[in-house]
Amino acid sequence: MLDFDRVSYVLSDEAVNYEDYIESINCIMMALSIDERDLLRWLKLDGYSIKEVALFTKKSESATKVSMHRLLKKSKTIFSKL
């Protein structure tokens, strides 16, 4: 799972070398498909609800939740390999 609290810390003044973390996040995003990037952006960055994203993607709310869960798991796996 992409740890947004960690990202916030990394971008704070307390972080020593945030360029490395930004590069890691970029690597994760590039490893995702366009649809996965959209899903992550809509739900975690843009703040859309599951219901709204389900309408965008023409999927059920349940399928959208499952997709997001799998995406966060995949992101965590990618991050652990960096």
WOURBEL-V70749 format. One record per residue. N is the residue number from 0. RES is the residue in one letter. SS is DSSP state (H for helix, E for strand, C for the rest). PHI is phi in degrees with one decimal (none if undefined). OMEGA is omega in radians with two decimals (* if undefined). Layout:
n=[N:N]
res=[RES:RES]
ss=[SS:SS]
phi=[PHI:PHI]
omega=[OMEGA:OMEGA]
This chain:
n=[0:1:2:3:4:5:6:7:8:9:10:11:12:13:14:15:16:17:18:19:20:21:22:23:24:25:26:27:28:29:30:31:32:33:34:35:36:37:38:39:40:41:42:43:44:45:46:47:48:49:50:51:52:53:54:55:56:57:58:59:60:61:62:63:64:65:66:67:68:69:70:71:72:73:74:75:76:77:78:79:80:81]
res=[M:L:D:F:D:R:V:S:Y:V:L:S:D:E:A:V:N:Y:E:D:Y:I:E:S:I:N:C:I:M:M:A:L:S:I:D:E:R:D:L:L:R:W:L:K:L:D:G:Y:S:I:K:E:V:A:L:F:T:K:K:S:E:S:A:T:K:V:S:M:H:R:L:L:K:K:S:K:T:I:F:S:K:L]
ss=[C:C:C:H:H:H:H:H:H:H:H:C:C:C:C:C:C:H:H:H:H:H:H:H:H:H:H:H:H:H:H:C:C:H:H:H:H:H:H:H:H:H:H:H:H:C:C:C:C:H:H:H:H:H:H:H:H:C:C:C:H:H:H:H:H:H:H:H:H:H:H:H:H:H:H:H:H:H:H:H:H:C]
phi=[none:-70.8:-90.8:-69.9:-65.8:-67.0:-60.8:-61.0:-62.3:-59.2:-83.3:-79.9:-68.6:-74.1:-73.0:-82.2:-136.5:-72.0:-60.6:-63.7:-71.1:-63.4:-62.3:-63.0:-63.0:-62.1:-63.3:-61.6:-61.3:-71.1:-78.4:-89.7:-72.7:-59.0:-62.7:-66.2:-61.4:-60.1:-59.6:-61.1:-63.3:-61.9:-82.4:-99.7:-104.2:-84.7:78.6:-70.3:-81.7:-57.0:-60.6:-64.5:-66.8:-60.0:-66.2:-59.3:-91.9:59.3:-120.0:-73.2:-61.7:-61.9:-64.1:-66.3:-63.2:-63.8:-60.4:-66.7:-59.2:-64.7:-65.0:-65.4:-64.0:-63.0:-62.5:-62.6:-63.3:-61.5:-62.5:-68.1:-87.3:-79.0]
omega=[3.08:-3.05:-3.07:3.03:3.11:3.10:3.12:3.10:-3.11:-3.12:3.13:3.13:-3.12:-3.10:-3.09:-3.04:-3.06:3.10:3.12:-3.14:3.09:3.09:3.10:3.12:3.09:3.10:3.11:-3.11:-3.13:3.12:-3.13:3.05:3.12:3.13:3.12:3.10:3.11:-3.13:3.12:-3.13:-3.09:-3.04:-3.02:-3.10:-3.10:3.05:3.07:3.11:3.06:-3.12:3.14:-3.13:3.08:3.09:3.13:-3.01:-3.12:3.07:3.05:3.09:3.14:3.12:3.11:3.11:3.13:3.12:-3.14:3.11:3.13:3.13:3.12:3.08:3.12:3.14:3.11:3.12:3.12:-3.11:-3.12:3.14:-3.11:*]
